[in-house]
Amino acid sequence: MSQSTYILCPGQGAQAVGMGKALVEKSPAARELFEQAGKLLRFDLAAVCFDGPEDRLNQTDVSQPALYVAGVASSLAAEQRGLIDRDAVVAYAGLSLGEYTALHLAGALGFDDGLRLVAARGRYMQEAAVAVPSGMVAVMGADEAAVLALCESAAHGEVLVPANFNAPGQIVVSGSRAACERVLPAAEAKGFKAVALKVAGAFHSPIMQPAAERMRAELDKIGFRAPSRTVYSNVTGRPHAADAGSIREKLVQQIVEPVRWEQTMQALVAEAPGGRFVELSPGRTLAGLAKRINRRLPVEGVETLMAS
């Protein structure tokens, strides 16, 4: 009997030029998926993923579909090589954009529908980011209460909110550009480390509300099914309910509310003593966060498994 397996799906920030290339070279299923995605998107996604340029790949409207396709392709490639037993998968969890990858792999929506959704999500979030000068700042060494206090003191009436609870002592805040500039010295003054992130705008904050409303209309067009496996919601850090209306609503909320990744991983670890954790492509971002959440938690990467 195969070991119970928990699949982790990366989100925006994990992209890198070259992503997916090794998968396509080793897996016909992965190659076909990239070709299918390029036809649907009407541009050569594989070329951008494999060869760049980096600034194009990093644009939100490209990186989101790129990460979705790479994640699904890595799952197919690993299954094809016998590295992942789909029947042994108990649950999926995806960071932000990765939640769409998780929902597709759990059977809640088709590949093409998922790709259309993430492509729209990327466009709408990019447009919302351009409309309002904004950004994100990673704060290290502070707990939730301390970060909330920092946001309150540095906001000055503008948007500044926690956006990602990634791991203990690693929380990202999101808000107007001016508020982000104020929180940097404020955090340092409290003895915390703060780093401005290279992102298009204030994701997972009220500044993304226009994108959320536009995504509501897109999500209403899609026929969701009950997932065949547990899928964790970023908004709650708990499993999605098995009804389409609830899944749609959580995906709308996800755009403007914080990602509770630390809570998600803690729930998975509690559920899965001795379970196998596998991170889909690209990169090892989620493995790094897992080590901060539970030092003894090993997370295998599909890229490493495929290379062996």
N, C-alpha and C positions, 0 to 999 in steps of 0.2 A: 504493500500500500504506500503511495507517494506521500511525502511530508506535506502537511497543510501549508499552503503558500499564500503570501500576501503581496500584491503587486502595487508598487509605488510609481506614479506617473509625474514626471517633472513639469514645471511651469516656466513662464517667461523668465529669462535670465540664464537659463541653462543652454541656450542656443550657442553654437560655435560653427564657424566655417569648417566644412568637412563632415558635418553631422549626417549620418545615414549612408555615407559612401561605402564604408566597409560592409554594411548590411546588404546593400544592393549587389555588391560583388560576390557575396556568399549565399544570397537567398533569392531565388526567383520570385517568391511571394512578395518580398520587400520591393523588388524592382518593379513588379506589376503594380503595386500600390502607389509608388511614386509616379508612375506613368499615368495611372488613373486620376490621381490628384492634380497633376499638371493639366490634364484635359478639362477637368471640372473648373479649375481656377483660371484657366486660359492664360497661364504663363508657365515658364519652365521652372517649377519649384525645385526640382532636383538640381538644376544648374546653380541656383542661388544657394541651396544648402551645401552642395559639394564644393563650390568654387567662389562663393561670395558674389559681389563685394560685401565685406562685413557690415558696412553702414546700411546697406539694403536689407540684409538678413536681420539686423537689429531693429528695424522699423516694426512697430507693433502689428501693422496690418499684414506683414510677411512672417514675422517670428511666430505668431500664434498658429496659423495653419501649418507652418513648418514643424513646430514642436508636436502638434497633434499627429501629423503624418509619420514623423520619425518614431514617436512612441508606439503607434499601432504597428508600424513596420517592424520594430524591434521585437514586439510581442509575437508577431507571426513568424519571424525568422527564428526566434528562440524555440517556439513550438515545433517548427519544421525540423530543427536540429535535435529535438528531444531534450532541450534544456529547461523548458517549462512544460509541466503537465497541466493543461487547462482544467482537467477534471479535479485536480488537487487545489485549484485556486479557491480560497474561501472569501476573500474580500479584495476590493480595489480602493485605492485612495490617490487622489491627484491634487497637486498644489495649484490652486487658482485655475489657469487654463487647463492644467492636467486633469481636472475633474471631468472635462468633456471626454478625454481619452478614456478615463475610467468608466464612464457611463456607456460609451460605445463598446468597450471590451466586455462589459457585463451584460450586453444585449439590450440596453435601454433605448438605443437609437442606432440607425444604420450608419455605415461609414460615410456615405455621401452626405447624409443629413448633418452629421457631426461636423464634417468639413465645411459645409455651407455656414453653419452656425459660428464656428470659430473664425472663419474668414470675415463674417459680418461683425462679430465681436471685436476683432482686431481693428477693423475700419472705424467702427463707432468710438472705440476707446481712443484711437489715435486722433480722431477729429475733436473729441472732448478735451483731450490733452492740449491740442493746438489752440483751442478757443480760450483757455485760461492759463496764464503762466503759473506753473505749479511744478511740484517735484516730490521726492521721497528721501528720507534720511534714515539710515540704520543706526539704532542706538544699542550699544553693547554694555552689559553690566547692570542694567536696570530691570526691575520687575514691573508688572503691569501698573501697579499703583503709582510708582515713580514716573513712568512714562505718561500716564494720564495727567499727573501734576505738571510735568514739563509742557505738555500740549496746552494745558489751560493757561500757563504763565506766558507762553510764547505766541499764542494765537493772536492776541490783540484784536479780537473780533473777526478774524479771518478763519478759514478752514485749516485745522491741524488736528489730525486724529490718528490713533493707532491703526495700521493697515495690515500688518502681518505679525502674528505671534508665531515666530518660526521655531524657537527653541528657548530653553531657559537662558535669560540674559541676552537674548537677541530678538529685539522687537523693531519693526520698521514703522515709521510714522509717515503720513502723507498729507499734503496740504498745499496752500498757495506758496508761490516761490518766496515771497517775503517772510512768511511764517517759517518755512524750512530754513531760511538763512538765519532767522533769530534763534531757532532751536539748537543750532550747532554750538554756539558759545554757551548757551544755557545748559546744555547737557554736559559740556566740558567743565563748567563751573561746579557742577554737582559731583564731579569725579567719574563721569561716564565717558565712554568713547563714542563719538558720533561721526558718521561718514555720509556725505551726500552721494546718492546713487545716480548712475547714468541711466536715467529713464526718461520717457517722453513726457510724463506728467504724473498727477496724483492719483494713481490707481487705488481701488478699494477705499474711496472717500466720496463724500457728497459731490465733489467736482465731477464725478463720473455719472451723475444722475441722468443727463441727456442720453448717454450711451445705454444706461439701464432701461430707460423707457423705449428706446428703439429696439433693444434686444427682446423686450417683452413681446413686441409684435412679431419678431422673427421666430421666437420660441413657440408662439401660438400656432404657427404654420406646421410644426413638426409633430408627428405622431409618436409620442414616447410610449415605451412598453415597461412593464415591471422588470427591474433588473433580475437576472438569474443568479447573481451573487450580490453580497453586500457591497454597497458603494457609500463612502463617507462624504458628508457635506462639509465644505469649507466653512460655511456660515455657523454651523452648530458644533462641529467636531464630532458629530454622531452620525449613524447611518441614515441615508435617505429613506423616507417612507416609500412604499411601493406603489404610489399612484402618480400619474402624469402631472396633475395640477400642482402637487407639492414639489415635485422635481423642478418644474418650470419656475415656480415662485422662488425657490432657493437659488436657482441660477441667475435670476434677476437681482436678488438681494446680494449675491456674491460680488457683483460689480462695484457696489458702494459700501459694503460692510467688510470688516476685517477677516482675513484668512486665519482660522484657528488651527494651524498645522500642528503646533505642539500638543494641543488637546487631542487632535486626531491620532497622532502617533502614540500618545499615552494610552488611549483607548485600544488601539491595535495591540500594543505590547501586553496590556492586561488581558486581552482576549486570547493572545497567541503565545503563551509560554512554550518555547521550543519550536515555534513556527519558523518557516523560511520566508525571508523578505527579499524581494527582487526589485531593483530599480530599472525601469525601462530607459532607453536612450532618449536624449543624449546626456552624457556627463555623469557626475557623481555628487551633485548638489544635495540631493535628499539623503544620501548616505552620510554626508558630512553633518547635516542637521540631526540625523538619527543618533550619531555619536554624542552629540551635545545633550540629547534627550535621555538616552540610556547608553552609557559607555560600553556595555556588554552586548549591545544589539548589533549583530553582523548583518550588513545589507549587501547582497551580491548585485553586481551591475551586469546588465545584458551585454554591454560592450566587452567587458572582461571575459564573460563566459563564451562569447562568440569568438574571441581571439585565441582561446585555449584549444 
